[in-house]
């Protein structure tokens, strides 16, 4: 039985006051939040400490949107997993399309980060997805295949229990244009097939890993999406920054 995971990515949004106030409101709403799901919030790095403190001891996991794969060292502007641990942060998002597109993050750098994090007992939410141009030129599966094969290269079978995947078609992010359930299902199925092909015995892992869909997810479309066989949750951007949507989404 795969776990249903709903993750909220606040990206580089909200002032400190807004982020902390949203965290307090989420805490109050926890009784209304669906049971039996894993809920995660990813505030900006600057707000991690404050949000993690507010949600400490609750069922909501607080995660980081990025990390540098090193212990404490001279990497100006970066954050070490060691520093995240101190805050009680156990989940890190890797490979979000905004980092790939605007910050030049490659599959191989994602792979380095994933190795480092899994070795240090973090849960990793690894994001993949094609751009509109890639989809329109018939490259969707080729792109996803490289992101899976290169991003997850050399990951040991026993570490997969700490991995969650997210499929986010870039053309559906923040555009209001949601992938149809059939479009999302087709790619989620493909992702599972790619994972099954990673190494001998990976078929079982592919069946048990949670794959979230991201791209304009809202309370009014999440249920339809979750009806698809290979969709196990949502990675929510815009809607996760509004408290009103929490009871319907998380
Ligand atoms: O990480 C979240 C995604 O990029 C989706 O963002 O829900 O605003 O489309 P969105």
Boltz pocket constraint, residues with backbone or C-beta under 6 A from the ligand:
constraints:
  - pocket:
      binder: B
      contacts: [[A, 9], [A, 96], [A, 168], [A, 172], [A, 173], [A, 174], [A, 175], [A, 176], [A, 214], [A, 215], [A, 216], [A, 217], [A, 235], [A, 236], [A, 237], [A, 238], [A, 239]]
      max_distance: 6.0
